[in-house]
Amino acid sequence: MSSRVFKLISEEAHRQKYGLEMIPSENYTSEDVMKAMGSILTNKYSEGFPKARYYGGNQVIDKIEIYAQDLANKVFGTAHAIVQPYSGSPANFAITLALVKPGETLMGQALPMGGHLTHGAPASYTGKLFNSVQYGVGKDWKIDMEEVRALAKKHKPKLIWVGTTAYMFILDYKGFAKIAEEVGAYLVADIAHVSGLIAGGVHPSPVPYVDIVMTTTHKTLRGPRGAIILVTKKGLKKDPELPQKLEKAVFPGLQGGPHDHQTAAIAVCLEEVLEPSFKKYAEQIVKNAKVLANKLGTKTYTHLILLSLEDYGFGMGYQAQYALEEAGITINKNTIPGEPASAFYPSGIRLGTPALTTRGMREKDMIKIAGWIKRVLEEIRGLDLPKEQEKRKDFLKEVKGKLRKNKNLKLIRKDVEKFAGKFPVPGID
Ligand SMILES: Cc1ncc(COP(=O)(O)O)c(C=O)c1O
């Protein structure tokens, strides 16, 4: 093992073990998942789908892919599964290509309001190539179903997305289904963030209400990076050709050869999801998130917390992310609904409990962590983002320098490292 890369992997392993990983879309996958991911299956080409491949030698690959599909349908109670998407964004793009022609209308939740880029954000090809209509959230940070209905009736989208990346409430899948039926749109649930909670039975499932479901496999589901597209029984009844349309959009529409090592690792992950211990894991994620939210002065119903830092000053997300990083706590800066500062230097942070829960942390640990977070945030009070755009870069450089030398942050980091180091991380000694 002479490659410089292995030294860097050791460095990253140290960071993962001695820090607190609180980005809500991240997790620690199991050693078995990593074994499948790092297996000889990476050597094979298998363009096409099981029993219909372009290359020879796919007898075993077919068995693996069919097994992964069956497990996915079993976990989510769906009719058809496609396990080949390389990740969530290509999966969503494939779904879009299958259902909407360039120039036609789709509808999704706006990115700065908790939606995902691939649901029609202007920066994404889903926003550039299609006529994208975006709904938001109200002052209470909740989706206003009357706004969704009014926009759907006005613009008649062919596809409606329901699914979020920074949202603390339970989505009204039934309400979305009514609206989609009223305007004759396909309804797709993007459950990337909450799929592990759904599989663990601690979050309602959209499957009875929507036509298609997309999930990434690396977030709360705790598998390898990847994604699954699922057709529900309702979707199949509405359009019996949906499985073929979606498969064609994945290959040859968008992708080439599937990553067979990734498919195998998804199957291993889904076997783990079917173990009774996964239900306990999912329950604990939400229990932990609720305690953490409460201690930070807010409330959540899922695995994540979107925290406004307006009480600490103007445009504090970047400063908070950096200060917390200095203290060994990894979160991400995030816009808050109605963002008063800037998309790039936003007013909030997003954090969650899936990864910490995998390490075995519980409610009492969340109380301790919330205490550290609050102490760190006190260190950025007064470091408000300049209102003048041209001053921001220099200001943030100066802030970084100050925070790097901050003695209180260094003390907290010591405590965090001592604490985190006691909890195991799969694959790291
Ligand atoms: C709701 C949602 N959909 C899709 C994606 C895209 O997944 P990936 O990063 O694997 O492309 C994400 C990832 O952040 C997400 O949160």
The ligand as an SDF file (V2000), in Angstrom:
LIG
                    3D

 16 16  0  0  0  0  0  0  0  0999 V2000
  -33.8370   14.9260   -1.7320 C   0  0  0  0  0  0  0  0  0  0  0  0
  -32.5890   14.5950   -2.5030 C   0  0  0  0  0  0  0  0  0  0  0  0
  -32.7090   14.1100   -3.7520 N   0  0  0  0  0  0  0  0  0  0  0  0
  -31.6310   13.8110   -4.5020 C   0  0  0  0  0  0  0  0  0  0  0  0
  -30.3630   13.9890   -4.0230 C   0  0  0  0  0  0  0  0  0  0  0  0
  -29.2020   13.7430   -4.9340 C   0  0  0  0  0  0  0  0  0  0  0  0
  -28.4270   12.7080   -4.5520 O   0  0  0  0  0  0  0  0  0  0  0  0
  -26.8750   12.5830   -5.0020 P   0  0  0  0  0  0  0  0  0  0  0  0
  -26.1260   13.5480   -4.1760 O   0  0  0  0  0  0  0  0  0  0  0  0
  -26.5960   11.1530   -4.7420 O   0  0  0  0  0  0  0  0  0  0  0  0
  -26.8240   12.9160   -6.4590 O   0  0  0  0  0  0  0  0  0  0  0  0
  -30.1880   14.4680   -2.7170 C   0  0  0  0  0  0  0  0  0  0  0  0
  -28.8280   14.6480   -2.1880 C   0  0  0  0  0  0  0  0  0  0  0  0
  -28.4970   15.5590   -1.5230 O   0  0  0  0  0  0  0  0  0  0  0  0
  -31.3310   14.7910   -1.9460 C   0  0  0  0  0  0  0  0  0  0  0  0
  -31.2170   15.2900   -0.7190 O   0  0  0  0  0  0  0  0  0  0  0  0
  1  2  1  0
  2  3  1  0
  2 15  2  0
  3  4  2  0
  4  5  1  0
  5  6  1  0
  5 12  2  0
  6  7  1  0
  7  8  1  0
  8  9  2  0
  8 10  1  0
  8 11  1  0
 12 13  1  0
 12 15  1  0
 13 14  2  0
 15 16  1  0
M  END
$$$$
